[in-house]
């Protein structure tokens, strides 16, 4: 059957049309887009076309798109750039306990600069209560950052409602939409966000390129100093091949979003039903319905997620633990801990994220091989009982509506 790739939240295989579009800009179309001669003008035209395609995908104006090296830089520019720009107004930043490390580490950096950071919690399904955000907003709050959908458990947040609260309080609002743009419908006007992070390699584009939507009128201070590229917000010669690839991926995504999401969600639901019905002590995490169509994240009692993934790899299946363990401390996922999962159960997490090329045959194969893998691993830990759908922390398995 070949390799079965089920880790699309980590990265996606570039579309053939993306790879083909990039090739000329890696060879004979090598002009610098800041040059005034013809070769440079052609490169500039390619960059601006990509800007239009990305803007169209998210309902923005082309002038509101700033190209970056990816989601991490976009998050850094949004959080740090905005906070520094507005530091005369205040030094208070609000985010959540389940954000990507690119946001959390940016906040830690701001804390070292004298900013105060408020972390808002989530419920057992990973949802942020908008009222909790409202309660944390103060006169000196300069930015709120809440991710659109969680990269581990796939829960989609009530971003539009939170954005409305921020707008009423005249506070800048950022969302990390790395997992959603190009995979589900994202419209910056409907969401009401001020800043939004994008990464190309999460929707079949190249690695090393992303973008930040900055609503017209928002104040952001540059982090990379030098030339005046990207409206003076990101100095340095543009990554033309990457930008072209991002534009092509954006154009392709715009034409197939609903159809692709529907197909993938059906496969995801079959996978969830198969695992929960065949593996005792398995727990689906995240919200039952407000979740990404391709995400199926589980915690398995009595096993280590890393061991499960290694056994799956030996069977030709690529998946991830989602536990973000460090090599030294073996700390479980901060997302699962914030959702109320016990540390032992959180260590048994495995994330399957599907993509456009996955098939029903592949899902059936996974459902066939996974139960014996779990059984073998549990046999190495005798004396542990399974079968209780409830966990010590009260988090239970959930079914997804089909």
N, C-alpha and C positions, 0 to 999 in steps of 0.2 A: 504493500500500500504506500510505502514511502513515509517520509516524515509528516506527522500531523501537527500543524502549528496552531496552538491555542493560547498565544501570549500577545495578542494584538494590542493590549493596553500598554505593553512595553515598547513595541515598535511594530510597524506594518511593512510588508514587502512593497517596494515602489511599483507603481503601475508601469507597464511596458511603455505607454505613451509618455510617462514622466521621464523614464530613462532615455528615451529617444530624443525628447525635447532638450535635454541637458547636454547631450553630446557635442553639438556645435560650439557651445560656449566653453567647452573644455579643450577645444582644438582651434579651429580657424576663426571663430567669432570671439576673439579674446580681448576686444577693446575695453578700455576703462570708461564707464558711463559718464565720468566727469570731463572727458576729452571732447573737444569741439569738432574734430574731424569726423568723417563719415562712419568709420568703424566704432568710434565712441558713441555717436548718435544712435547707431543701431542697438548698441548695448543698452543705452538709456531707454530707448523705445521698448525693449524687451522687459526691462525693470518696471516701467510704468504700466505696461499691459498686465503684468502679474499683479501689480498693486490694484488695478481695476478688478481683476478676477477675485482676489481675496476680499476686497471691499464688497463686491456683489454677493459673495457667499454669505456674509454676515449682515447685510443690509446697511453698510456704512458708506461714507464718501471716501474716494481714493485718498484724499488729503489727510484722512484720519488714520491711515495705516503706516506704521513705522516698522521696517524690517529689522529683525534681530537674529541672533544665532540660535534661537529656539525658545521653548517655554520657560526655561530657567532664567535666561536673561530678560525675557519679557516680564516675568514676575518681579525680578530685581528692579528693573527700571520703573515698573508701576509703583511698587511699594516705597523703595528708597528715593526714587526720583520725585515722587509726589510729596513724601514726607519732608524732604529737604527743601522743596520749593515752598511749602506752606508752613515751615517751622516758626515763622513769626506769628502765625495764627494760633498754633498750639503744638504740643508734642505728645499727642495721645493717638494710638493706633489700635484698631480692633480687628481680630481675626478669629479663627476657630481652631479647636484642638485637633481637627482631622485634616488640616491642610497639607499639601505637598511640602516637602522639605525646602523647596525653593522659596516658598512664602515664609515658612517658620524661621528659616535661617536668615532671611532678610529682616524679619522682625527682631531676631536676636542681635543682629548687627545694629539696627536702629536703637535698641535698648542700650548698647554700649555707647551710643552717641547722646544718650540722655533722654530718649523717648520712653514713654510708658506704654506697655503692651497689655491689652486685655484679651484673654483667651476665652471664648464662649464654647460651652460644651454642646453635646448632641444627645439625642435619645438613643434607644437600643437599636433603631434601624439606621442610625447615622444621619438623621435629619436635624438641621439647625432650626430652632424656634425663632422666627423673626422678632417676636417680642423680647427675646433675650438680647438681641442686637439693639433694639430700641432702648432697653434699660441701661445698656453700657455707653450709649452715645452721650458725650459731654460737650460743653462749649469749646473745649480745646481739642476735640477729636478732629483729626485731619484726613484720615482715610480708614475705610472699612474694606476688608478683603474676605470674601467667601467664595470658595470654589463652586463652579457650576455643577460638576459631578465628581464624586470621589474616585480616584484612580485605583483604589483597592477593592472596595465593595460595590462600587457602581451607583450609589445613591445619588439621585438628582436633587439639588437643593432648590428651595423656593426663592430663587434669585430675584425675580421680578418684584416680589413683595418686599424683599430686603432693600432692593434698590430704591423703591418708592419711599421707604422709611428714611433712607439716607438723603434722598433728594429733599424731603420735607424738612430735614434738619440741616440742609446745606452742607452735607459732608460728602466728600468724594468716595465713590464706590468702585472697587475693582473685583473682577471675577476671573479665576484661573479656569479657562474653558478648553484646556489642552485635550481633555478626554471627549469633549462634545463637538467642537467645531469639525465639520467634515464627516461626522458620524450621526448626528441628529440635527434637526433644524435649530439654528441659532440666529437670532435677529437682535442686534444691539439696540435698536429702537424699541422693540417690544419688551426686551428685558429692562431697558432703562439704565444700563450701566454706563459708567464714565470711562473705564479702562477694561480691556479684555485680552487675555493672553492666548496665543495660538502656537502650535508646533506642527510642522509639516509632516514629520515622520509618524504621526499618530493617525494620519488619514491618507496613507499610500504615497506620500511625498518623500523627498530626501531628508536625511539627517543633517543637523547643523544649520537649520534655517527655520525661522519662525517669524512671528509678527506681534505687535502690540497695537490694538485699537486704542486710540486716545481721542475721546470726544472733543470736538472743536470747542475751544475755550478753556480746557483743562490746563492746569499749570504743572509741568513736569521738568525737573532739572536733569540735565544730561549726566550720565555716569562715565561715559567714554569721551575723553577730550582730544581734540585735534581739528580735523576739517569740519565742513558744514553739511556733510551728507545727512540724509534723512531728517530734513528740516532742522538741522543742527542738534538733533537729539542722539545721534549715534555716529560718531566720527569713524572714518575708515572706509576704504574702497569697498563698494558693495559686493557681496557674494553673488555674482550674476548667475552662475549655473544653479545655485541653490534657490535663488529667487524665482527663476524661470520654472524650476521643478515645483515649487510651492504654488505658483500660479496655475500650472497645468493640473495639479492635484485638486486645487480649489474648484476649477472649472468642471472637472470630472465629478467631484462630489456633489456639486449643485444639481447635476442632472440625474442623480440616482439615489438621493438620500432616502426617500420614503420607501421605495421598493427594496433597497438593500436592508434597511432597518427591519422591515417586516419579515423578510426571509431569515435574517440572522436571529431575530427574536424567537421565531418558531423553533429553530434548532436549539437555541438556548433553553427554551422551556422544556423541550424533550430531554435535554441533558439534565436539567434540574430534577425533573420527575424521575428519570432513571436512577440517578444517584440517591435521592432521598428514599426511594422505594426499595433499593437493593442493599444499602449500607446502613446498618443500625448505628446509631450514635453519630450521624452526619447532620450538620446544621448549616442551612443556607443563611448567609449574612446579608445585611442591607435591607432596603425597603422592598416590600412585596411587589409594588407596581411602579413606583417612582424610581426607576433604575435604568441604567443604560441597556439598550437592547442586546448587547453582546456579552454582558458581564454575568458570570456565575461564580460566586466566591463562597467557599465552604470552610467550615471548621470540622475536623474529624477528631473524635475523642480517642485518646490513647495512642496517638502517633505524632511524629514530627513532620511538619509540612515539607521540610527539605528532603527527608527520606522518601516521602511519597513522590516528589518531583524527580528524584534520581531514579527511582524505579520506573516511573513513566518514561523518562528519557531512554532508559534501556529498551523500552518497548516502542520507541519511535514517536513519543508524544511530548511536545514542548509545552510546559505550563510553568507557573511561578508560585512561590510560597505566599507572596503578599504579606509576609511577616516582617520584612525589612530588618532581619536580624543582623546585628553587628558581629564580626568575626570573634570579637573578644567577649562581649557581654551577653550575646545571644538574647538580646531583648526582643520581646514580641512586638508586633505592630502597634504603634501609637494610636492608630485609627481604631483597632479592635478594643484596645484598653479604654479609649474614650467612649466607646459604645457600651461598655459594661461587661465585656467578656473577661473571664478569668484568665490569668496568665498561661496556665497549662493548656486550656482549650485554644487560646489564641496561637500557641505554638504549633497547633495542628492545622493551620490555615493553608488552603490551596486555591489559587485563582485561575479560572479558565476564562479567557476572553476570545471570542470568536471573530472571524473576519469573512470577507466576501467570497473567499475560495473554499471555505469549509463545507463539507457535505454531510448528508444524513448517515452515510456509510461510516464516516469518521467518528461521528458522535456515537453511533451504535458500538463501534469498536472500543471506544473509551469506556462506555458503560459496561462492556463485557470484561475488560481487563482490570478496571479499578477495584472492584470488590475483593478479588483475591490478593491484590497488592496490600490493601488495608488489612485484610485478615492475616497475612504473613507478618506484617509489621507489628500488629497487636499481639501475635503469638510470642513475640520477643519480650513482651511486657505482661507476663502471666499475673493473674490475681486482680486485673482490672475488669470491672463489669460494664457492659454496654447495653443499650436498648432503651434507656430512658430518654425520651424526647426532650426532657428539661435538663438544663445545666445548673450547676451550683449557683451561678449568678442570675438565673432566671431567664436567660436568653434561650429561646426555643427555635426549633426548625420551622420554616415557613414554606408554604406552597406559593407558586406564582400563578396568577390567574391566566388561563390560556385563552 
